[in-house]
Amino acid sequence: MELHELLSSYIHKLKIQVRFKDIDKQGHVNNANHITYFETARVEYFKDVFRNNIDWIKTGMILANTEITYKRPILLEDEVFCYTKITRFGTKSFEIACILTKKTKEGENICAEGKSVIVCFNYDTQQTIEVPAEWKTAVKAYESDL
């Protein structure tokens, strides 16, 4: 799949602020910060899709798994974006994909790709729960190709 086609399949795009503290001795963003960038974008995605209608205690979430593939370094002065979308629903979990890009003279280049599995969880009962039907409806309305 061509880069433009891949990025155009994502509706949610968030500009990421690269902070000085993110930079390691080699002068690039340390790989541990990528998961924070993905988390920041994921929270903004939830705000946009669910419009802050999540009761984080009764219908909370737990990050169960994260995979990241690193492609290019990110530097302090880079203009960075994170594309986010939910790609799959299970009964009690869903998968969310993220792509970190940086803007160059030629356009955007992929710096990292990631995917995470999120499990729905009720913190009152300390039990996993099914993905709320209204979440699936909201995501399907937001993500036209899901």
N, CA, C and O atoms as a GROMACS GRO file, in nm:
protein
  584
    1MET      N    1   0.085  -0.119   0.000
    1MET     CA    2   0.000   0.000   0.000
    1MET      C    3   0.089   0.124   0.000
    1MET      O    4   0.184   0.133   0.077
    2GLU      N    5   0.058   0.219  -0.085
    2GLU     CA    6   0.132   0.344  -0.095
    2GLU      C    7   0.112   0.428   0.031
    2GLU      O    8   0.007   0.421   0.094
    3LEU      N    9   0.213   0.508   0.068
    3LEU     CA   10   0.210   0.586   0.191
    3LEU      C   11   0.088   0.678   0.197
    3LEU      O   12   0.019   0.682   0.299
    4HIS      N   13   0.061   0.751   0.091
    4HIS     CA   14  -0.055   0.841   0.090
    4HIS      C   15  -0.185   0.764   0.113
    4HIS      O   16  -0.272   0.808   0.189
    5GLU      N   17  -0.196   0.650   0.048
    5GLU     CA   18  -0.316   0.567   0.063
    5GLU      C   19  -0.328   0.515   0.206
    5GLU      O   20  -0.437   0.514   0.264
    6LEU      N   21  -0.215   0.473   0.263
    6LEU     CA   22  -0.215   0.425   0.401
    6LEU      C   23  -0.258   0.534   0.497
    6LEU      O   24  -0.347   0.512   0.579
    7LEU      N   25  -0.196   0.652   0.488
    7LEU     CA   26  -0.229   0.762   0.580
    7LEU      C   27  -0.372   0.812   0.560
    7LEU      O   28  -0.436   0.854   0.656
    8SER      N   29  -0.420   0.809   0.438
    8SER     CA   30  -0.557   0.856   0.413
    8SER      C   31  -0.662   0.759   0.469
    8SER      O   32  -0.780   0.794   0.478
    9SER      N   33  -0.620   0.638   0.507
    9SER     CA   34  -0.713   0.545   0.570
    9SER      C   35  -0.733   0.576   0.718
    9SER      O   36  -0.816   0.514   0.784
   10TYR      N   37  -0.658   0.671   0.770
   10TYR     CA   38  -0.671   0.716   0.909
   10TYR      C   39  -0.743   0.849   0.911
   10TYR      O   40  -0.704   0.943   0.842
   11ILE      N   41  -0.847   0.859   0.991
   11ILE     CA   42  -0.921   0.984   1.004
   11ILE      C   43  -0.860   1.071   1.113
   11ILE      O   44  -0.852   1.193   1.099
   12HIS      N   45  -0.815   1.007   1.221
   12HIS     CA   46  -0.765   1.083   1.337
   12HIS      C   47  -0.616   1.109   1.322
   12HIS      O   48  -0.536   1.017   1.304
   13LYS      N   49  -0.579   1.237   1.331
   13LYS     CA   50  -0.439   1.279   1.320
   13LYS      C   51  -0.413   1.382   1.429
   13LYS      O   52  -0.488   1.478   1.444
   14LEU      N   53  -0.308   1.361   1.506
   14LEU     CA   54  -0.274   1.450   1.617
   14LEU      C   55  -0.130   1.495   1.605
   14LEU      O   56  -0.040   1.413   1.582
   15LYS      N   57  -0.107   1.625   1.620
   15LYS     CA   58   0.030   1.676   1.623
   15LYS      C   59   0.089   1.642   1.759
   15LYS      O   60   0.026   1.664   1.862
   16ILE      N   61   0.210   1.588   1.758
   16ILE     CA   62   0.280   1.547   1.880
   16ILE      C   63   0.389   1.649   1.911
   16ILE      O   64   0.468   1.686   1.824
   17GLN      N   65   0.392   1.694   2.035
   17GLN     CA   66   0.498   1.785   2.079
   17GLN      C   67   0.617   1.702   2.125
   17GLN      O   68   0.607   1.624   2.220
   18VAL      N   69   0.729   1.719   2.058
   18VAL     CA   70   0.852   1.652   2.100
   18VAL      C   71   0.917   1.743   2.205
   18VAL      O   72   0.944   1.861   2.179
   19ARG      N   73   0.940   1.686   2.323
   19ARG     CA   74   0.995   1.764   2.433
   19ARG      C   75   1.145   1.736   2.445
   19ARG      O   76   1.193   1.630   2.406
   20PHE      N   77   1.217   1.832   2.499
   20PHE     CA   78   1.361   1.816   2.517
   20PHE      C   79   1.393   1.692   2.600
   20PHE      O   80   1.492   1.623   2.573
   21LYS      N   81   1.309   1.663   2.700
   21LYS     CA   82   1.333   1.546   2.786
   21LYS      C   83   1.317   1.414   2.711
   21LYS      O   84   1.360   1.310   2.760
   22ASP      N   85   1.255   1.417   2.593
   22ASP     CA   86   1.236   1.296   2.512
   22ASP      C   87   1.364   1.252   2.440
   22ASP      O   88   1.375   1.139   2.394
   23ILE      N   89   1.459   1.343   2.430
   23ILE     CA   90   1.580   1.321   2.350
   23ILE      C   91   1.685   1.247   2.432
   23ILE      O   92   1.707   1.278   2.549
   24ASP      N   93   1.749   1.148   2.370
   24ASP     CA   94   1.854   1.074   2.439
   24ASP      C   95   1.993   1.123   2.397
   24ASP      O   96   2.004   1.220   2.321
   25LYS      N   97   2.095   1.059   2.446
   25LYS     CA   98   2.234   1.100   2.422
   25LYS      C   99   2.270   1.100   2.274
   25LYS      O  100   2.358   1.174   2.231
   26GLN      N  101   2.203   1.016   2.196
   26GLN     CA  102   2.231   1.011   2.052
   26GLN      C  103   2.162   1.123   1.974
   26GLN      O  104   2.183   1.136   1.854
   27GLY      N  105   2.080   1.205   2.042
   27GLY     CA  106   2.018   1.320   1.978
   27GLY      C  107   1.883   1.293   1.915
   27GLY      O  108   1.830   1.379   1.845
   28HIS      N  109   1.828   1.174   1.937
   28HIS     CA  110   1.695   1.146   1.882
   28HIS      C  111   1.601   1.106   1.995
   28HIS      O  112   1.644   1.081   2.108
   29VAL      N  113   1.471   1.101   1.964
   29VAL     CA  114   1.372   1.062   2.063
   29VAL      C  115   1.400   0.918   2.105
   29VAL      O  116   1.410   0.828   2.021
   30ASN      N  117   1.413   0.898   2.234
   30ASN     CA  118   1.435   0.763   2.286
   30ASN      C  119   1.313   0.677   2.256
   30ASN      O  120   1.199   0.724   2.263
   31ASN      N  121   1.337   0.552   2.221
   31ASN     CA  122   1.229   0.463   2.178
   31ASN      C  123   1.119   0.447   2.283
   31ASN      O  124   1.005   0.419   2.246
   32ALA      N  125   1.149   0.462   2.409
   32ALA     CA  126   1.047   0.447   2.514
   32ALA      C  127   0.940   0.555   2.505
   32ALA      O  128   0.829   0.535   2.556
   33ASN      N  129   0.970   0.668   2.443
   33ASN     CA  130   0.873   0.776   2.431
   33ASN      C  131   0.765   0.749   2.327
   33ASN      O  132   0.658   0.810   2.332
   34HIS      N  133   0.792   0.662   2.234
   34HIS     CA  134   0.693   0.632   2.130
   34HIS      C  135   0.562   0.582   2.189
   34HIS      O  136   0.454   0.618   2.143
   35ILE      N  137   0.572   0.498   2.292
   35ILE     CA  138   0.450   0.445   2.354
   35ILE      C  139   0.371   0.558   2.421
   35ILE      O  140   0.248   0.554   2.424
   36THR      N  141   0.441   0.659   2.474
   36THR     CA  142   0.373   0.776   2.532
   36THR      C  143   0.304   0.856   2.422
   36THR      O  144   0.192   0.904   2.442
   37TYR      N  145   0.369   0.872   2.309
   37TYR     CA  146   0.307   0.943   2.197
   37TYR      C  147   0.182   0.868   2.150
   37TYR      O  148   0.079   0.930   2.124
   38PHE      N  149   0.190   0.734   2.141
   38PHE     CA  150   0.074   0.654   2.102
   38PHE      C  151  -0.038   0.670   2.206
   38PHE      O  152  -0.155   0.682   2.169
   39GLU      N  153  -0.002   0.669   2.334
   39GLU     CA  154  -0.103   0.684   2.439
   39GLU      C  155  -0.170   0.820   2.432
   39GLU      O  156  -0.292   0.830   2.445
   40THR      N  157  -0.093   0.925   2.410
   40THR     CA  158  -0.148   1.060   2.398
   40THR      C  159  -0.248   1.066   2.283
   40THR      O  160  -0.356   1.122   2.298
   41ALA      N  161  -0.211   1.010   2.170
   41ALA     CA  162  -0.300   1.010   2.054
   41ALA      C  163  -0.424   0.924   2.080
   41ALA      O  164  -0.534   0.960   2.037
   42ARG      N  165  -0.406   0.812   2.149
   42ARG     CA  166  -0.518   0.723   2.180
   42ARG      C  167  -0.621   0.795   2.268
   42ARG      O  168  -0.741   0.784   2.244
   43VAL      N  169  -0.574   0.868   2.370
   43VAL     CA  170  -0.665   0.941   2.459
   43VAL      C  171  -0.740   1.049   2.381
   43VAL      O  172  -0.860   1.067   2.401
   44GLU      N  173  -0.672   1.120   2.293
   44GLU     CA  174  -0.738   1.222   2.211
   44GLU      C  175  -0.838   1.158   2.116
   44GLU      O  176  -0.946   1.214   2.091
   45TYR      N  177  -0.803   1.042   2.061
   45TYR     CA  178  -0.896   0.968   1.976
   45TYR      C  179  -1.023   0.935   2.054
   45TYR      O  180  -1.134   0.958   2.004
   46PHE      N  181  -1.008   0.883   2.176
   46PHE     CA  182  -1.125   0.851   2.258
   46PHE      C  183  -1.209   0.974   2.286
   46PHE      O  184  -1.332   0.968   2.282
   47LYS      N  185  -1.144   1.088   2.314
   47LYS     CA  186  -1.219   1.213   2.338
   47LYS      C  187  -1.299   1.252   2.215
   47LYS      O  188  -1.415   1.291   2.227
   48ASP      N  189  -1.238   1.241   2.099
   48ASP     CA  190  -1.306   1.280   1.975
   48ASP      C  191  -1.419   1.184   1.937
   48ASP      O  192  -1.525   1.228   1.892
   49VAL      N  193  -1.396   1.055   1.954
   49VAL     CA  194  -1.495   0.956   1.912
   49VAL      C  195  -1.606   0.940   2.015
   49VAL      O  196  -1.724   0.936   1.979
   50PHE      N  197  -1.569   0.931   2.142
   50PHE     CA  198  -1.667   0.905   2.247
   50PHE      C  199  -1.715   1.033   2.316
   50PHE      O  200  -1.802   1.027   2.403
   51ARG      N  201  -1.660   1.147   2.278
   51ARG     CA  202  -1.701   1.278   2.330
   51ARG      C  203  -1.703   1.281   2.483
   51ARG      O  204  -1.798   1.332   2.544
   52ASN      N  205  -1.597   1.226   2.544
   52ASN     CA  206  -1.582   1.226   2.691
   52ASN      C  207  -1.695   1.154   2.764
   52ASN      O  208  -1.718   1.183   2.881
   53ASN      N  209  -1.764   1.063   2.699
   53ASN     CA  210  -1.875   0.990   2.762
   53ASN      C  211  -1.831   0.853   2.815
   53ASN      O  212  -1.907   0.757   2.807
   54ILE      N  213  -1.711   0.846   2.869
   54ILE     CA  214  -1.662   0.720   2.924
   54ILE      C  215  -1.658   0.732   3.076
   54ILE      O  216  -1.600   0.826   3.130
   55ASP      N  217  -1.719   0.637   3.144
   55ASP     CA  218  -1.705   0.625   3.289
   55ASP      C  219  -1.584   0.534   3.310
   55ASP      O  220  -1.596   0.412   3.302
   56TRP      N  221  -1.469   0.594   3.337
   56TRP     CA  222  -1.343   0.521   3.340
   56TRP      C  223  -1.337   0.415   3.450
   56TRP      O  224  -1.249   0.329   3.447
   57ILE      N  225  -1.428   0.420   3.547
   57ILE     CA  226  -1.431   0.319   3.652
   57ILE      C  227  -1.515   0.199   3.609
   57ILE      O  228  -1.471   0.085   3.620
   58LYS      N  229  -1.635   0.225   3.558
   58LYS     CA  230  -1.726   0.115   3.520
   58LYS      C  231  -1.696   0.059   3.381
   58LYS      O  232  -1.712  -0.061   3.357
   59THR      N  233  -1.653   0.145   3.291
   59THR     CA  234  -1.620   0.100   3.155
   59THR      C  235  -1.479   0.148   3.119
   59THR      O  236  -1.459   0.220   3.022
   60GLY      N  237  -1.385   0.106   3.200
   60GLY     CA  238  -1.247   0.145   3.179
   60GLY      C  239  -1.176   0.052   3.081
   60GLY      O  240  -1.238  -0.032   3.015
   61MET      N  241  -1.046   0.071   3.074
   61MET     CA  242  -0.966  -0.006   2.979
   61MET      C  243  -0.832  -0.039   3.040
   61MET      O  244  -0.781   0.032   3.127
   62ILE      N  245  -0.776  -0.149   2.993
   62ILE     CA  246  -0.641  -0.189   3.032
   62ILE      C  247  -0.563  -0.217   2.904
   62ILE      O  248  -0.611  -0.286   2.813
   63LEU      N  249  -0.443  -0.163   2.898
   63LEU     CA  250  -0.354  -0.194   2.786
   63LEU      C  251  -0.300  -0.335   2.807
   63LEU      O  252  -0.230  -0.361   2.905
   64ALA      N  253  -0.333  -0.425   2.715
   64ALA     CA  254  -0.293  -0.565   2.730
   64ALA      C  255  -0.166  -0.597   2.652
   64ALA      O  256  -0.087  -0.682   2.694
   65ASN      N  257  -0.146  -0.530   2.540
   65ASN     CA  258  -0.031  -0.562   2.455
   65ASN      C  259   0.000  -0.443   2.366
   65ASN      O  260  -0.090  -0.373   2.319
   66THR      N  261   0.128  -0.420   2.342
   66THR     CA  262   0.171  -0.316   2.248
   66THR      C  263   0.288  -0.370   2.166
   66THR      O  264   0.380  -0.432   2.220
   67GLU      N  265   0.283  -0.345   2.037
   67GLU     CA  266   0.393  -0.379   1.947
   67GLU      C  267   0.431  -0.252   1.871
   67GLU      O  268   0.345  -0.178   1.824
   68ILE      N  269   0.561  -0.228   1.860
   68ILE     CA  270   0.609  -0.110   1.787
   68ILE      C  271   0.719  -0.153   1.691
   68ILE      O  272   0.810  -0.227   1.726
   69THR      N  273   0.708  -0.104   1.568
   69THR     CA  274   0.813  -0.121   1.469
   69THR      C  275   0.871   0.017   1.442
   69THR      O  276   0.800   0.108   1.400
   70TYR      N  277   1.001   0.031   1.466
   70TYR     CA  278   1.070   0.159   1.448
   70TYR      C  279   1.128   0.165   1.308
   70TYR      O  280   1.194   0.071   1.263
   71LYS      N  281   1.104   0.278   1.238
   71LYS     CA  282   1.149   0.290   1.099
   71LYS      C  283   1.255   0.400   1.081
   71LYS      O  284   1.354   0.379   1.012
   72ARG      N  285   1.232   0.516   1.144
   72ARG     CA  286   1.323   0.630   1.131
   72ARG      C  287   1.334   0.702   1.264
   72ARG      O  288   1.240   0.699   1.344
   73PRO      N  289   1.447   0.766   1.289
   73PRO     CA  290   1.459   0.842   1.414
   73PRO      C  291   1.377   0.970   1.409
   73PRO      O  292   1.353   1.027   1.302
   74ILE      N  293   1.334   1.014   1.527
   74ILE     CA  294   1.267   1.143   1.542
   74ILE      C  295   1.363   1.234   1.618
   74ILE      O  296   1.420   1.195   1.720
   75LEU      N  297   1.381   1.355   1.567
   75LEU     CA  298   1.471   1.452   1.629
   75LEU      C  299   1.391   1.562   1.698
   75LEU      O  300   1.271   1.575   1.674
   76LEU      N  301   1.456   1.639   1.783
   76LEU     CA  302   1.390   1.741   1.862
   76LEU      C  303   1.311   1.841   1.778
   76LEU      O  304   1.201   1.880   1.816
   77GLU      N  305   1.365   1.883   1.668
   77GLU     CA  306   1.301   1.987   1.586
   77GLU      C  307   1.201   1.932   1.484
   77GLU      O  308   1.140   2.009   1.410
   78ASP      N  309   1.182   1.801   1.479
   78ASP     CA  310   1.090   1.743   1.381
   78ASP      C  311   0.945   1.778   1.412
   78ASP      O  312   0.906   1.790   1.528
   79GLU      N  313   0.868   1.794   1.306
   79GLU     CA  314   0.723   1.813   1.318
   79GLU      C  315   0.661   1.674   1.308
   79GLU      O  316   0.664   1.611   1.202
   80VAL      N  317   0.604   1.627   1.420
   80VAL     CA  318   0.562   1.487   1.432
   80VAL      C  319   0.410   1.479   1.445
   80VAL      O  320   0.348   1.563   1.510
   81PHE      N  321   0.352   1.376   1.382
   81PHE     CA  322   0.208   1.351   1.389
   81PHE      C  323   0.184   1.205   1.423
   81PHE      O  324   0.265   1.118   1.391
   82CYS      N  325   0.073   1.179   1.489
   82CYS     CA  326   0.033   1.042   1.516
   82CYS      C  327  -0.106   1.018   1.458
   82CYS      O  328  -0.202   1.088   1.491
   83TYR      N  329  -0.115   0.920   1.371
   83TYR     CA  330  -0.241   0.877   1.312
   83TYR      C  331  -0.292   0.759   1.395
   83TYR      O  332  -0.215   0.671   1.432
   84THR      N  333  -0.422   0.757   1.425
   84THR     CA  334  -0.479   0.655   1.513
   84THR      C  335  -0.612   0.605   1.459
   84THR      O  336  -0.693   0.683   1.408
   85LYS      N  337  -0.634   0.473   1.471
   85LYS     CA  338  -0.766   0.418   1.438
   85LYS      C  339  -0.784   0.283   1.506
   85LYS      O  340  -0.688   0.210   1.530
   86ILE      N  341  -0.908   0.250   1.534
   86ILE     CA  342  -0.943   0.118   1.584
   86ILE      C  343  -0.960   0.029   1.462
   86ILE      O  344  -1.035   0.061   1.370
   87THR      N  345  -0.890  -0.084   1.463
   87THR     CA  346  -0.890  -0.171   1.345
   87THR      C  347  -0.969  -0.299   1.363
   87THR      O  348  -1.003  -0.365   1.265
   88ARG      N  349  -1.000  -0.335   1.490
   88ARG     CA  350  -1.071  -0.461   1.512
   88ARG      C  351  -1.136  -0.459   1.649
   88ARG      O  352  -1.080  -0.408   1.746
   89PHE      N  353  -1.257  -0.515   1.655
   89PHE     CA  354  -1.326  -0.536   1.782
   89PHE      C  355  -1.335  -0.685   1.810
   89PHE      O  356  -1.365  -0.765   1.720
   90GLY      N  357  -1.309  -0.722   1.934
   90GLY     CA  358  -1.338  -0.855   1.983
   90GLY      C  359  -1.457  -0.844   2.077
   90GLY      O  360  -1.526  -0.743   2.078
   91THR      N  361  -1.480  -0.946   2.156
   91THR     CA  362  -1.590  -0.942   2.251
   91THR      C  363  -1.559  -0.850   2.368
   91THR      O  364  -1.642  -0.767   2.406
   92LYS      N  365  -1.439  -0.863   2.425
   92LYS     CA  366  -1.400  -0.783   2.542
   92LYS      C  367  -1.280  -0.694   2.514
   92LYS      O  368  -1.230  -0.628   2.605
   93SER      N  369  -1.234  -0.692   2.393
   93SER     CA  370  -1.114  -0.615   2.360
   93SER      C  371  -1.126  -0.554   2.221
   93SER      O  372  -1.215  -0.587   2.144
   94PHE      N  373  -1.032  -0.465   2.193
   94PHE     CA  374  -1.023  -0.410   2.058
   94PHE      C  375  -0.877  -0.378   2.029
   94PHE      O  376  -0.795  -0.365   2.120
   95GLU      N  377  -0.847  -0.366   1.901
   95GLU     CA  378  -0.711  -0.335   1.857
   95GLU      C  379  -0.709  -0.194   1.801
   95GLU      O  380  -0.798  -0.153   1.726
   96ILE      N  381  -0.606  -0.121   1.839
   96ILE     CA  382  -0.591   0.016   1.790
   96ILE      C  383  -0.454   0.027   1.724
   96ILE      O  384  -0.354  -0.019   1.779
   97ALA      N  385  -0.450   0.089   1.607
   97ALA     CA  386  -0.326   0.106   1.532
   97ALA      C  387  -0.284   0.252   1.532
   97ALA      O  388  -0.368   0.342   1.528
   98CYS      N  389  -0.153   0.274   1.536
   98CYS     CA  390  -0.098   0.410   1.532
   98CYS      C  391   0.020   0.415   1.436
   98CYS      O  392   0.095   0.318   1.422
   99ILE      N  393   0.035   0.529   1.372
   99ILE     CA  394   0.151   0.554   1.287
   99ILE      C  395   0.208   0.690   1.328
   99ILE      O  396   0.136   0.790   1.328
  100LEU      N  397   0.338   0.693   1.361
  100LEU     CA  398   0.407   0.820   1.387
  100LEU      C  399   0.478   0.862   1.260
  100LEU      O  400   0.551   0.784   1.199
  101THR      N  401   0.456   0.986   1.220
  101THR     CA  402   0.522   1.039   1.101
  101THR      C  403   0.594   1.168   1.136
  101THR      O  404   0.565   1.232   1.237
  102LYS      N  405   0.687   1.205   1.050
  102LYS     CA  406   0.747   1.337   1.061
  102LYS      C  407   0.740   1.403   0.924
  102LYS      O  408   0.754   1.338   0.820
  103LYS      N  409   0.719   1.533   0.928
  103LYS     CA  410   0.706   1.611   0.805
  103LYS      C  411   0.846   1.640   0.750
  103LYS      O  412   0.936   1.679   0.825
  104THR      N  413   0.863   1.620   0.620
  104THR     CA  414   0.988   1.652   0.553
  104THR      C  415   0.956   1.737   0.430
  104THR      O  416   0.840   1.763   0.401
  105LYS      N  417   1.059   1.779   0.360
  105LYS     CA  418   1.037   1.857   0.237
  105LYS      C  419   0.960   1.775   0.133
  105LYS      O  420   0.887   1.831   0.052
  106GLU      N  421   0.978   1.644   0.136
  106GLU     CA  422   0.912   1.555   0.039
  106GLU      C  423   0.773   1.514   0.082
  106GLU      O  424   0.701   1.450   0.005
  107GLY      N  425   0.733   1.547   0.204
  107GLY     CA  426   0.604   1.504   0.258
  107GLY      C  427   0.627   1.436   0.392
  107GLY      O  428   0.727   1.461   0.459
  108GLU      N  429   0.534   1.350   0.429
  108GLU     CA  430   0.547   1.280   0.556
  108GLU      C  431   0.621   1.148   0.537
  108GLU      O  432   0.604   1.079   0.436
  109ASN      N  433   0.702   1.114   0.636
  109ASN     CA  434   0.771   0.986   0.638
  109ASN      C  435   0.733   0.912   0.765
  109ASN      O  436   0.720   0.973   0.871
  110ILE      N  437   0.714   0.782   0.755
  110ILE     CA  438   0.680   0.702   0.871
  110ILE      C  439   0.804   0.682   0.958
  110ILE      O  440   0.909   0.640   0.910
  111CYS      N  441   0.789   0.713   1.087
  111CYS     CA  442   0.896   0.691   1.184
  111CYS      C  443   0.873   0.565   1.265
  111CYS      O  444   0.969   0.496   1.301
  112ALA      N  445   0.747   0.533   1.294
  112ALA     CA  446   0.716   0.412   1.370
  112ALA      C  447   0.571   0.373   1.345
  112ALA      O  448   0.485   0.457   1.319
  113GLU      N  449   0.546   0.244   1.355
  113GLU     CA  450   0.410   0.190   1.347
  113GLU      C  451   0.386   0.106   1.470
  113GLU      O  452   0.476   0.035   1.517
  114GLY      N  453   0.265   0.114   1.524
  114GLY     CA  454   0.235   0.037   1.643
  114GLY      C  455   0.093  -0.012   1.642
  114GLY      O  456   0.006   0.041   1.573
  115LYS      N  457   0.072  -0.116   1.720
  115LYS     CA  458  -0.064  -0.162   1.743
  115LYS      C  459  -0.074  -0.207   1.887
  115LYS      O  460   0.023  -0.258   1.945
  116SER      N  461  -0.191  -0.187   1.944
  116SER     CA  462  -0.214  -0.223   2.083
  116SER      C  463  -0.346  -0.296   2.095
  116SER      O  464  -0.440  -0.272   2.019
  117VAL      N  465  -0.351  -0.385   2.193
  117VAL     CA  466  -0.476  -0.451   2.228
  117VAL      C  467  -0.520  -0.391   2.361
  117VAL      O  468  -0.446  -0.389   2.458
  118ILE      N  469  -0.643  -0.343   2.362
  118ILE     CA  470  -0.703  -0.281   2.479
  118ILE      C  471  -0.816  -0.372   2.528
  118ILE      O  472  -0.902  -0.411   2.449
  119VAL      N  473  -0.816  -0.405   2.656
  119VAL     CA  474  -0.919  -0.488   2.715
  119VAL      C  475  -1.010  -0.399   2.799
  119VAL      O  476  -0.963  -0.317   2.878
  120CYS      N  477  -1.141  -0.414   2.781
  120CYS     CA  478  -1.239  -0.336   2.859
  120CYS      C  479  -1.248  -0.395   3.000
  120CYS      O  480  -1.246  -0.517   3.017
  121PHE      N  481  -1.259  -0.307   3.099
  121PHE     CA  482  -1.245  -0.350   3.237
  121PHE      C  483  -1.330  -0.265   3.330
  121PHE      O  484  -1.332  -0.142   3.318
  122ASN      N  485  -1.399  -0.331   3.424
  122ASN     CA  486  -1.475  -0.262   3.527
  122ASN      C  487  -1.389  -0.262   3.653
  122ASN      O  488  -1.365  -0.367   3.713
  123TYR      N  489  -1.344  -0.143   3.694
  123TYR     CA  490  -1.255  -0.133   3.810
  123TYR      C  491  -1.330  -0.153   3.942
  123TYR      O  492  -1.268  -0.188   4.042
  124ASP      N  493  -1.462  -0.132   3.944
  124ASP     CA  494  -1.540  -0.160   4.065
  124ASP      C  495  -1.543  -0.309   4.095
  124ASP      O  496  -1.520  -0.352   4.208
  125THR      N  497  -1.571  -0.388   3.992
  125THR     CA  498  -1.583  -0.533   4.010
  125THR      C  499  -1.451  -0.607   3.986
  125THR      O  500  -1.440  -0.725   4.017
  126GLN      N  501  -1.351  -0.535   3.930
  126GLN     CA  502  -1.222  -0.595   3.896
  126GLN      C  503  -1.237  -0.711   3.797
  126GLN      O  504  -1.171  -0.814   3.808
  127GLN      N  505  -1.328  -0.690   3.699
  127GLN     CA  506  -1.356  -0.792   3.598
  127GLN      C  507  -1.347  -0.732   3.458
  127GLN      O  508  -1.375  -0.613   3.438
  128THR      N  509  -1.309  -0.814   3.363
  128THR     CA  510  -1.319  -0.772   3.224
  128THR      C  511  -1.466  -0.763   3.188
  128THR      O  512  -1.550  -0.833   3.245
  129ILE      N  513  -1.496  -0.675   3.093
  129ILE     CA  514  -1.634  -0.657   3.049
  129ILE      C  515  -1.636  -0.658   2.896
  129ILE      O  516  -1.533  -0.643   2.832
  130GLU      N  517  -1.754  -0.676   2.841
  130GLU     CA  518  -1.768  -0.669   2.695
  130GLU      C  519  -1.750  -0.524   2.650
  130GLU      O  520  -1.780  -0.430   2.723
  131VAL      N  521  -1.700  -0.509   2.528
  131VAL     CA  522  -1.690  -0.376   2.470
  131VAL      C  523  -1.831  -0.319   2.462
  131VAL      O  524  -1.918  -0.381   2.402
  132PRO      N  525  -1.854  -0.202   2.521
  132PRO     CA  526  -1.989  -0.145   2.516
  132PRO      C  527  -2.038  -0.126   2.372
  132PRO      O  528  -1.963  -0.080   2.286
  133ALA      N  529  -2.161  -0.163   2.348
  133ALA     CA  530  -2.219  -0.153   2.213
  133ALA      C  531  -2.214  -0.010   2.162
  133ALA      O  532  -2.191   0.013   2.043
  134GLU      N  533  -2.235   0.088   2.251
  134GLU     CA  534  -2.232   0.228   2.207
  134GLU      C  535  -2.092   0.270   2.161
  134GLU      O  536  -2.079   0.360   2.078
  135TRP      N  537  -1.988   0.206   2.214
  135TRP     CA  538  -1.852   0.234   2.165
  135TRP      C  539  -1.837   0.186   2.022
  135TRP      O  540  -1.784   0.257   1.936
  136LYS      N  541  -1.884   0.065   1.996
  136LYS     CA  542  -1.875   0.010   1.861
  136LYS      C  543  -1.951   0.098   1.762
  136LYS      O  544  -1.904   0.124   1.652
  137THR      N  545  -2.069   0.143   1.803
  137THR     CA  546  -2.149   0.230   1.717
  137THR      C  547  -2.077   0.361   1.690
  137THR      O  548  -2.073   0.407   1.576
  138ALA      N  549  -2.020   0.421   1.794
  138ALA     CA  550  -1.949   0.549   1.779
  138ALA      C  551  -1.827   0.534   1.689
  138ALA      O  552  -1.801   0.620   1.604
  139VAL      N  553  -1.752   0.427   1.707
  139VAL     CA  554  -1.632   0.405   1.625
  139VAL      C  555  -1.672   0.380   1.480
  139VAL      O  556  -1.609   0.434   1.388
  140LYS      N  557  -1.774   0.299   1.458
  140LYS     CA  558  -1.817   0.271   1.320
  140LYS      C  559  -1.866   0.397   1.250
  140LYS      O  560  -1.847   0.413   1.130
  141ALA      N  561  -1.928   0.487   1.325
  141ALA     CA  562  -1.972   0.615   1.268
  141ALA      C  563  -1.850   0.702   1.234
  141ALA      O  564  -1.850   0.775   1.135
  142TYR      N  565  -1.748   0.694   1.317
  142TYR     CA  566  -1.626   0.775   1.298
  142TYR      C  567  -1.535   0.716   1.192
  142TYR      O  568  -1.481   0.788   1.108
  143GLU      N  569  -1.518   0.586   1.197
  143GLU     CA  570  -1.430   0.513   1.103
  143GLU      C  571  -1.516   0.452   0.993
  143GLU      O  572  -1.579   0.348   1.014
  144SER      N  573  -1.518   0.513   0.880
  144SER     CA  574  -1.608   0.468   0.775
  144SER      C  575  -1.573   0.330   0.718
  144SER      O  576  -1.660   0.265   0.660
  145ASP      N  577  -1.447   0.285   0.732
  145ASP     CA  578  -1.408   0.159   0.669
  145ASP      C  579  -1.398   0.042   0.765
  145ASP      O  580  -1.347  -0.064   0.727
  146LEU      N  581  -1.446   0.058   0.890
  146LEU     CA  582  -1.435  -0.051   0.987
  146LEU      C  583  -1.549  -0.150   0.971
  146LEU      O  584  -1.556  -0.248   1.045
   0.00000   0.00000   0.00000
